[in-house]
Amino acid sequence: MTSTTDTAPETRSFEADVARLLHMMVHSVYSDKDVFLRELISNAADACEKLRYELLSDPALAGDDGQPRITVTLDPEARRLIVEDNGIGMSEAELAEALGTIARSGTRAFMERVTAAKEGEGAQLIGQFGVGFYSAFMVADKVDVFSRRAGAATAAHWASDGLGSYTIQPVDPAEAPARGTRIVLHLKEDAASYTEAFTTQRIVTAQSGHVPVPIFLKEKPDAEEKQIADGAALWTRAKSDITAEEYADFYRSAAGQFDEPALTLHYRAEGLHEYSVLAFLPSMRPFDLFDPDRAGRMKLYVRRVFITDEAQILPRYLRFVRGLVDSNDLPLNVSREMIQESPVLAAIQKGVANRILSELDKLAEKDGEAYLKFWDNFGAVLKEGLYEDFARRETLLGLARFKSTAGEGWRSLKDYVEAIKDNQTAIYYATGADLDRLASSPQLEGFRARGIEVLLLTDQVDSFWVTASVDYQGKPFKSVTQGLADLSLIPLAEGEAPAAQASAEVDGFIAYVKGVLGDEVSDVRASERLTESPVCLVAPDNAMDRQLEKLLAGAGRLDNAARPVLEINPRHDLIARLGTLAEDSALREDAARLLLDEARIADGELPADPRAFSGRLARMIGGAIR
């Protein structure tokens, strides 16, 4: 099909992210290319659903064609496949925006992952995430798009070979659908099988048979069409009539995912408000899980009319959930902007979130292994709720799992409390970026000597939620790197010998170190928490945890960090020997400053003055080998 207008086509370059994505599509070795058809049909269904919403305020947009439909036409002789819908359609400007740029930052993040992947892994990544319209270039040498927006007199033609640019121009309306979009794929030689009726029908019914728009197939351009999917909304059917395969197919189509759903939740709420819910927990992390926008991906319908996929149906910490809610009570004529303020939606939000958390709790009880797989993928996101959602904090604490000093596996807070020691009044934790380094931190030594379990928290969000006055069964959370350890009332574990008392010389040396370091630290004191290491750094009693301080400073959100406390192990052999140094010894000041540098290094930091550190170390070594 060619334009019959006098306007010459305008050639434009793709946005850089699109160009990279198209390059991967054209050169993809990903074997399951069938996904392109699902992606195109999903887009067509969305266009039809958007038109249904627009018809509420402007019924005239339907014209003489009021029933939504998607038609797949095969053209074996020309080696073409055509997907056409009678949905909302696009103007020329909308075509350029929709097909020339990547707007969502989550999609851009996905592109960064693909670009950074090792050779051969890019195709695997493509196979894990929905890539929408651009997946057509896995099977097509060229793609033509003809579109006409509902109610518009003009139409537009977009075309590209996927090699870096596209053309766009007005087109004679006779060459475009009366309303909606027609996508023409000029198939590659090795993709000719997609013009076979049996193959295409099998793919459509398997992957897209449950979209809420009827789908028709024409085996040739001039052939009679036949309906191959009835457009019945899956969520309106009884659970007993739906197979696991049908749920999985719907999940992949609606969510743009390639994995199996880890958990399917399908129910109808009745009572004060009536609504249906069909929600899925992915078994793999969606590529936009850590999108800074933290937007959810739940669609909102009202009596089967698609309203929006931007309503915040679930809290942001449940943004990995995919699916939809179909309400019987929300008004159809409410605007997308006003719907977020509806008390009906507020009730739906509360009910759906509570139900999902309840299902997670049941999963943890019934199938611990499956729940831990879920936690591996989404625990870091779910823990955001501990900071943001006070009302459900107790429930979320029950769902949370942690690494700890008790072993290599995951531990619940229930496990922790059941193993708590006599006279232990707090739940102890340590935060950091690396689990192995955290487990070997000197600050843990006194706790380990008493058999006290310490939670090892390595997600960035951990440094925030523990500051939100959280407690579990009356036990507050307390950092092992903050303030006094206060371990004197908890007996040592069996087999641990009591430490010897510090000498007067050591007490004097600690006082000397405090004087030498001055304003570099807020205090220097003897430590209860150290049993093996000579020194460590901790935060003052009323200051924030040191890991949180580092995160805020790194983000430019902290102007002045608190000066740390240097704790010295008065029972350590090195400290005992340093205590015997003569007051006029040239090495005494070097030793005092080296102890602070050693504590900084053990805490994952660099010495404040690397050159001075090197000089002190050289002098200490020189003195030791005379």
N, C-alpha and C positions, 0 to 999 in steps of 0.2 A: 504494500500500500504506500502511495506517495502523496505528498501534499499537492493540492490543486490551487493553492493560493499563490499570490505573487510575492509573498514575503519569503526572502531567502532564509534558510535555517541559520540560527546563531550557534556557533561552536563555543562551548565553555569547558574549562578544565574542572575535574572533580576536586573537591576538597582533599587535602593530603591524606586524611584518614581513610576516606572512601577509596582513593587510588590504591592505597596499600592493601585494603581489604579486597578490592577487585583483582589485584595482581595475584593474591593468594587463591581467589576463586578460580581464575582462569588456569592457574598452574596447579590446582589442587590434585592430590593423589588420593583424596578421601574416597573410600569405596562406596559408601552409602549415599549416592547422589540423589536418591529418591526424595530426600527431605525438601528439595526445592519446590516440589509440587504442594507439599503441605504448607510451606511458608507462603506461597502465592495465594492459596485458597484461604488461609487464615487472614491475610491482609484483605482479601475480597470480602470475607465475612464481616470483618471490622467495618469496612466501608458501608456495607448494607445496614449494619446495626446503627452506625452514625446517622444514616439517612432516616431510619425509623425514629430516632430522637428528634431530628429536625422537622419531621412531618407533624409532630405534636403542635408546633407553633405555626407551621406553614404547610397545610395539607396540599396546597397546589403544587408543591414540588414533586409529588408523585406522578403528575400528568396522567397519561393513559396506562401507566405500568406501575401499579401499586404493590405488586407482590415481589419481595426480594428474591433474587435468584443468582446462582453462579453457574456459568456454562463453560465446560472444557471441550474445546473442539480440536480434533486431530486432523492433520493434513499430511498423510504419508508421502504423497507425490512431491510436495514442496519441502518435506522434512521440517514441518512447523508444528508447534503446539500453541494453542491460544487459550488463555484464561480470561474470561470476561465476567464482569458483575454489573448490576444496575444500581449500585450504591450511590454514595454521596458525590463521587467524582472529584476531579481536581482542576483548578485553573492552571494557566501556564506558569504563573508564579509559584503556585503550590507544588506543581510538578518539579520545578527546579529545586525548591526547598526540600521536598521529600526525598528526591532521588539523587541529589547532588551533594548533600551534606550529611554528616552524622551529628545529630543534635544532642543526644543523650550522653552525659559524661560517663555513664556506666559502659556504654558501647565503646567510647574512646578508651576506657580502661581495659576493656577486652582486647582492643587492637594493640595496646601496649604489651599485653601478655603474649599475643600471637607474634608480634614483632620480636620480642625478647626470647621466644622459644628457640630451643636448639633445632638444628636442621632435622626435618622429618617429624617434629612434634607439632608444627603448625597445622598440618592436616588433621591431626588428632584433636587439637583444640577446636578447629572448625566443627568437628563432629560432636563436640560437647555442648555447643551453644547455638541458639537460634540466630541466624544472620539475615532473616527477612528477605526482602526483594533481591538483594545482591547474590543470593544463592543461585539465582537463575543462570549466572555466568559459569557455573560448574558444568552446565550442559549445553549452553547456547553460545554461538559465535557472535550473535547480535541479538539485541532485544529492542523491540519497538513498543512504545506505550502511547496509546491514544486515549485521551480522557476529556470528559465534558462534565463540568460541575452541574449539579441539580439546579434547574432554573435558569441556567446560563444559555445564551444564544451562541457563544463561541466555544471552540474546542482547541486542544493543543496536542502536539506530537513531540514526544521525547524519544531519542534513539541513541544507542551506544553499542560499541563492540567490547566494552569493558577494558580498554587499553589506555585509559587515562583521560578521556574527554567524552563529551556527549553533545548532541545537537538538540535544539528545542526551537519550535516555531508554531505559530498558529496553523490550524489545519481546517480544511473545509468540514463543517459540522457533519456532512453526509458520510465522511470517512471515520467518524468516531461514533461511539454508542450514543443513543438519544439521551442517555444519562449514565454516568458511571465510567468504568475504566476497562479497556481491552489491552491485554499484554500479549504480544506476539513473540514467541521464542523461535529463532532460527537455529535449529538444533545442530550440534556437532555431529560428525559422522558416527562416532561411537555412542551417540545418544539417540540414534534413530529408533530404538526399541520403545521410546516413550510415545511414538505415534501408533503403537499397537493397542487396540482397544482393551484386550484382556489385561495387559500390563498396567495401563493407566487406571482402569477401573479398580483393579486390585489395590493399587497404591492409594487411590482416593478413598475407597471404602474403609481401608485399614487405618489410614492416618487421619482422615478428615471426615469420617462418616457421621460425626456427632456435632459438627458445627451447627449453630442455630439458623442456618439458611439452606434451603434446598439446593442440591447440586445436580446438574444435568450433563450428559455426555453426548457428543456428536462424533461418530466414528469417521466422518468426512465432512468437509464444509457444507456440502449439499445434502447430507443425510438427515433423516429424522432424529430428533434428540430423544433420549430416554433418561428418566430420573434414576440416579444411582444413590442418592442420599436424601432423606425426607425432610431434613432440617428440624427434626424434633429435638427440643432442648433436653439434653441428657439429664440435667438436674431435676426435671419435672417427672421423671420416671421413678418407679419404686426401686429401692436398692436391690430387692430380690430379683429384679429383671435385668440387672446390669452385671456383666462379667468383669473380672479383674482386667482383662485385656481391653475392654471398652473404656474403663476408667483410665487406664494407662494411655490409651490413644488420645483420649480427650485432654488429659494432663499435658501431653507433649504438644498437642495442637494449641491449647490455650496459653500454655506457659512458655512456649518456645524452647523447651528443654528436650534433652535426648536421653535422659536417664529414666529409671523406673521410680515412681513415687514411693517414698519410704513409708508414708502413712496417708490414707485416704479418709477424709471426714465428709460424710454426706448425710444431712439430716434436715428436717423441717421443724422450725420452731413455731409453736402455736400458743395462743393465750392473748396477752395484751397486744402483742405485735406478732404478725405472721410473716415469716420469711424463710427462704430455702438457702442452704449453704452447701457448696461443693468446694472443698479446700484440700490441698495436697501439700505434704511436706516433701521436698526434693530429697533424693538420696545423694546428690552431689551439690556442691556450692554453686549457686548461680553466679555468673561472671560479674554481676553488678552488686554483689552482696555488700561490698564496702564502698559503694558509691557515696560520695560525700553528701548527696541529697537525702540519702537514706529513705527513698520513696518506696512505698508498698506497691505490690503488683496484683491487688485484688480488684476485680471488676464489679461494678455496681449495676444491677438491673432493677427495673421496676415493672412488675408484671410482664417479664420477658422482653422488655424494651431496654436496650443498652443505654445507660445514662452516662457513665464515665469510668475511666480506670485511674482517675486521680483523686478520688475520695479517700480520705485516710480511714479506712475501715478497721485496720488493726494498728496497734501501737508500733512505732518504728522498730522496736526490737524484735518484732515478728515479721519483718519485711521479707523474709525468705519464704513465707507461705504464699502459695499460688492458688488461684481459684476465683470464685465469685460469690456474691450474695444477691439474691433476687427477692425484693421486698414487695409485699402486697399492700403496704400501708403508706409508703411515701407517695406524694403527689407527682404525677407525670409532668406537670407543667412547671415544676420548680427549677430554677436555674442551677447550673453546675456550681456556681459560686455560693448560692444560698443553701444548697443541700447540706454542706458541711456543718451548718448551724442548726440543723433540724434536730429536735429532741427525739424523733423516731430513729434517726441515724445514730444518735448517741446511745440509745438503748440497744440497737443492733451491734454497735461497736463493743459495748460492754459484754453482751451475751456471747458474741463470736470469740472474743479474746479469752474469756473465761473457759469456754468450751475447748478451745485448742489447748490451753494449759492443762485442763483436766485430762484430755486425751494423752498428752505427754506424760502426765503422772501415771496413767494406767499403763502406758507402754513401758515405763521404767519398772513398774511392778511386775508386769507379765513377761517381758522379754528384755532383760537387762542388757544383753549383748546388742540387740538392735538399738536400744536407747543410747548406749555408749557410742555407737556409730553416728547417731544423730548428734550427740554432744560434741564429738570430734569436729563435725562440720559446722555446727551452729552455736556451740556453747558461748563463744566469745561475743556473739551478737545478742544472745538471750540475756547475758549478764548486764547488758546496757540497761535492762529493765530494773535491775537492783538499784541503779542510780536515779532512774527517771520515774518509776511507777511505785510510789509508796503503797498504794492500796493493795497491790499484788506482790509486795516484796516477800512476805512470808511464803507464799506459794512458790515464787521463783527461787528462794533460798532452798526450799525442799527439792527443787528440780536440779539445782546446781551440782556440778561434780568438779573435783579439784585433784591436782597432783599434790603430794605431800611427802613429808619425811618418813611416813609409815610404810612406804613401799613404792613400787613402780606403777601400780594400777590407779584407777580413779577412785576417789573417796567422796562420799556424801557427807553433809554436815551431821546427819544422824549417826553415821559411822564415827565421826570425830567425837561427838558428845558422849557416845557410849564408851569410848576409850579414854575419857578425860581423867586426869590424875587428881588425887586428893589435894584439896586446897587450891586447885587451879581455878581461877575466876574469870579467865578470858579465853577466847579462841585466837591463837597466835598465827600470824601470817608473815611472809616475806614477799616483797614484790621485786621484780627484775625482768630483764629482757631475755635471759638465757637460763633454761631450767638447770643445766649441769652446774653452771657457775653459782646459781642460787642455792642449789643443794649443798655446795661446798663452802658457803659463806661462813666466815668466822663468827658472825653474830648468832649462828645456830648452835654453837658448841655447848653452851650451858643448857639449852633446851634438850639437846640430844643426850646429854649426860643424865638427865632426869627422866628420860623417856617421854618427853612432852612432844606431841605431834605438832608440826608447823606446816601450814598450808603454803604451797609454793605457787605464787600467782604471777604468770608471765604475760598475760594479755594487757594491753595498754589500759583498757577500761577498768581493770582491777584496781589501779591506783586511785580511781575516782570513787567507785561505789563503796569501798571500805571506809571512806571519809564521811559517808552520809548517815552517821549515827545508827549504823546497822547492828542488830544483835540477833542471836538465834537461841531460842529457849532461855532467854535471860542472860546469855553470855555475850558480852561485847567483843568486837574484833579489835585486836591490838597488834601493832607492828613490832617485830623483833628488832627493828632498827630505829626505834623511836623511844626516847626517854629511858628511864631506869628499867632494868629487866625484872626486878622484884621477884627473884626466884628462891629466896631464902626459905620460904615456908613449904616448898615442894621438895620432898626427899630425893636423894640421888637414886638412880636405878640400881638394881642389884648388881654387884660386881664393881661399881664405881667407888673408888676410895676417896674419902674427904680430902680436899686440898689443904696443903700446909698453910699456916698463917704467914702473912707477909712480914718481912723484917722492917725495922726502923729505917735501914738504909734505903730500901725500896720506896717506902713512904716519902722519904726525903727526895729521892730521884723523881718521883711523880710530881712533887711540888716544884722541883727545878724545871721539869719539862713544861709545866704550865706557865712558868715565868718566861721561859725562852720563846715559846710559841705566841704568847700574848694574844693579839686580836685575830690571829689566823684561825683560832678555834674559840668556841664559847665556853668550853671547860675542858679540863683534863682530869680524869678520875679513875680510880680502881674499878675494875669490871667484875660483875657477878656472872656475866654471860659467857666469858672466854674461859676455855679449859685447855686448849691446845695452841692457839695462836697468841702472839705477844700483844697485838693491838687490833683495834677495829674502830670504825667511825659510826656514830649513830646520830640521829637528829635530837635536838633538845626536846624537853618534855612538851612544850607548847607549840613546837614548830611542826610543819607538815612532814610526812614521810619523805625520805630522801629520794626515792624513785619518782614520786609525784613531782617533787621539786625539779628534778632533772627533766621530766617531760614538759613541764610548763616553761622552764628556761629555754629548752630546745625549740619550743613553739613561739618564743618571743613574748610570752604572757607573764613573765616574772622578771621584775627589774632587779630586785635584791634578794639573793638567796641567804638563808640563815647560815650562820657559822656553825659547823658541826661540832659535836663532842668527840674528843679522842679518849677512848677507853683503853686502859693498859691492864694487862693481865699480871697482877703482882706476884703470882705464883710461878710464872714462866721462868725457866732457867736463864734465858737471855736477859730478862729484866733484872733478875737477881744479880747477875754479873755486872750489868751496867750500873746497878746501885752501888757497887764497890769502887767505881771509878773515883779517883781523887777529884775534889772540887775544882782544882786548878788544871785538870787534864784537858788538853787541847781537843780530845775526841768527844768530850761530854756534850758539847753543843751540837756537833755533827750527829751524834747518836740521837739526840732529842728530835732533830729535824728529820732524820732518816726514818724514825718511827712514824712520823706523820705521813711521809711519802709512802712508806710501806702500806699503811692503812688505806691511803688513797688508791694505790694499785690494786689491793685486794678488793676494793669497792668498784673496780672497773674504770677508774679514772687515771689520768696522768699526773705525775708530780707537777706542782705549780710552776716550778722553775727547773726544767730538765737539765740545763747546764750545771746549775748549782747542785742538783741531785747527783749528777755524775761525778763532780769534784768531791763531794762528801763521801761517796761510795769508794772512790779511789783512795782517799785518805784512810778510811776505815780498813780497807783491805791491806794497804801498805803497813799500817800499824800492826795488823794481826800476823803478818808473815816476817816481821823482823826477828 
